[in-house]
Amino acid sequence: MRPAILLCFTLLSSFAWAQEDSDWIAYRDAYRQMIWFEKYGKPKQFLQNHYRLRPRDKNVTLDGVRLTLTTKTTQTSLTLDALGRATFPFSRAAYDDNAELVVSRKAGQFSAGPWVSIVTRPDGIYSSADLRTACDQLLAYLRYAGEDQGKSCAGVQFIYRRGEAVQVRFQAADGALMALAPKEGPAFSGDAVQNFRVIGYRFAALPEVGQVITSGTPLAITALLE
């Protein structure tokens, strides 16, 4: 039977609780979850996989939170982005050492696990064809993992900090530009924290051929699955 894993829109596992002032996760458990994406053999060039801390409550913030890989002899701090994501350190030595991922918060404030999203581009220009392919790749991976059955790709969403002055525009093949409307909401479906600037690009609402131009690098690009 395929083990349950944590992916872009659903978190199925929980922390093992440690002492009162911190949480910890067995590195071996996290490693087994993260390796699924590494071993996935279908196209995924537009996708990326992080290890993510996800607040369980809208009033919980990531300010000052630290995620540390702790072995018997070393401690390595893992950098968290504004969405609680870190690059996972694949380490056979840490696996053999039965290391821990320690979170500098009391038990119960976060869920943790793999989190798949769409890769951002440094030039801020995304062809509509690439965005459709990226959404299809993410949905295919979620279906492979047993998630989001019966859904389809309706579009993608560009996530920014609330109040950030950015523009996301669609440019049609004839050069015509259309600004995409922002709203306030969660970075990812199901998140408790909902104070991000979300700009959606729905495939059916605009011409099939074109490109999306952003004036700033988004925190994340998410698939809009319906």
N, C-alpha and C positions, 0 to 999 in steps of 0.2 A: 504494500500500500504506500502511495506517495506521501511523504511527511508533509504536514502543514508548514507553510512558510509565510513570511511576512513580506508583502509587496506594496505596490504603489497606493492602493486605495483601502487595504485591509490589513490590520495588525492582529495576528492570532496568538502570539506568545506573550509572556509577561516576564517581569524581572524575578530573579531569585533575590529575596530580601536579605540585606546584611545588617550592619549595625545601625543604630537609630539615626545617625546623621548622614548616612550615605546609602546608595543602592549599589548592587553589583550584579553583573551578568557573567556567567561562565563563558570564557573565550571559546571553548570547544563548541558550545551550542551556537554562538554567533557565527563561528567559522562554518559550521555545517549549513546554516541558513544562507550565508553569503556565497558559498561555493556553487550553489544552484545556477546563479547567473553566469558565473565564470565558465561553467560546463555546458551552458545552453548553446546548441549548435546551429540554430537558425539565425537569419540576419538580425543584427542588433547594432549596426554602426551608428545609428542615431540615438542610442540609449546609453544611460549611465546608471550605475547602481551604487548607492551609498548606504552606510549604516546610520540610522536616524533615531534621535530621541524625539518623541512626540508628546507634548503636554496633554495630560488627561483632562485638564480644566482650563477654561478660557482665561482665568486669572493667573495661571502659572506662566512665568516667563523664562526665557533661556538666558537672561542676563546673569552673568557670573557663573553659569554652569560649566563644569569641567568634566570631560570624559577622559579617563586615564587607563591605559593598558598597563596592568600591574602583574609582574612576574615575581618569582622568589628573590630576584636580585636587582630588578630594574623597574622604573616607572617611566612611561612614555605618554606625554600629553597629546591627545588627538584633537585637532582644530575643528570646532563646530561652526558651521555657517549660520546665517540668520534663520534658517529653517530647521536647525538642529541636526544637520547632516555632516558626516565625517567620512573621509576616505578610510576604508577599512584596511588595517595592516595584516595582510596574509603572512603568517609566520609559523613555520613548522616548530621552531623552538618554543614559541609561546604556547602552541597546542600541546606539545609534549610536556611542558612545564605546568599544565593545567592553570594557565593564567586567568586573570579576571579583568573585566571591563568595569571600572568603578565610576559611578556618577556621583558628583558632589551635591546631592540633594537627598532629603528624607525619602523613605520608601513610599511608593504609590503615586508619585507626581508625574512620572513619565512611563510611556510604553516605549519599546525599542525593537528595532529589527531592520531588515533590508528595505530599501525604498528606491524604486525605479522611476526615472524621469527622462525627459528628452534633453539632449545636449544643447547648450547654448552656443551661439557663434560670436566670436569677438568683433566681427564687422557689423553685427546687428541686422544682416540681410538674410532672409529665409525664403527660398522658393516654395511656392504653394505645393509643388510636387513632393519636395523633401518633407514638408510638414505632414502631408497626408501619409507618406511612407512611414515617417516616425510614429505617427499615431497607430498605424496598422501594426508596426513592429511591437509596440508596447502592448497593444491588445492581444496579439498573438502570444506574447510571453505570459501575460496574465492568464490566458486560457490554458496554456501549457501548465501553469502552476495551479490550475483549478479555480481561478478567480474570474469574476465579471463575465460569467457565461450568459449568453443571450444579448449582450450589449454590442453596440457598433460605434464607430468613430464619427462623432458629430463635429469635431474641431479640436483646437488646442487653446490653452490659456497661458498668457504671459503674466508672471507674478512679480510684483514690485512691492517695496515698502510703502505703507500708507503715507500719502502726502507727497510722494516722490514725483517731481515734475518731469514726466516722460511722455512721449508720444509713440503710439504704435499705429502704423498706417498700412493699408493694403494698396499696392500699386498694380493696376491692371496691365494687360499686355499693351494697351494703347497709351500707357503713361499716366492715365488718370489716377489720382490719389484719393483715398477715402480714410478718414480717421476712424479708428475703432474705439468704441465707447468703453470707458473704465467703470468699474463698480467696486464696492468694498465687499470682501468675502474671505473665505479660507484659502490658504495656498493650495491645499489638496482636499479632495472630497473626503468628508468625514472628520476633518480636523476640528478640534475644539476652539482653537484660536482663529478668529475670523476678521482680523483687522488689517488685511493686506489689500493692496491695489491690484485688482484682477482685470485684465483686458483680454476679452475673448475673440477668437477668430473662428467663426462657424463656416464650415466648408460650403454648405448649401446656400448661404446668404450672399456669396460673392462669386465672381467668375472663377472657373476652374483653373485658368492659367493666370499667373501673376506672382507677386512676391510680397512678403510682409517685411516692413522696414521699421526697426525700433531705434529710438534715440538714446537708449541706455540699455546696458546688459541686464536682463531680468534675473531675479533670484532663482527662478526656475521656469521651465515650460512644462505644463501638464497636459495630459490627454483629456479631452472632454468626451466621456463615454456615456451614451444614453441607450 
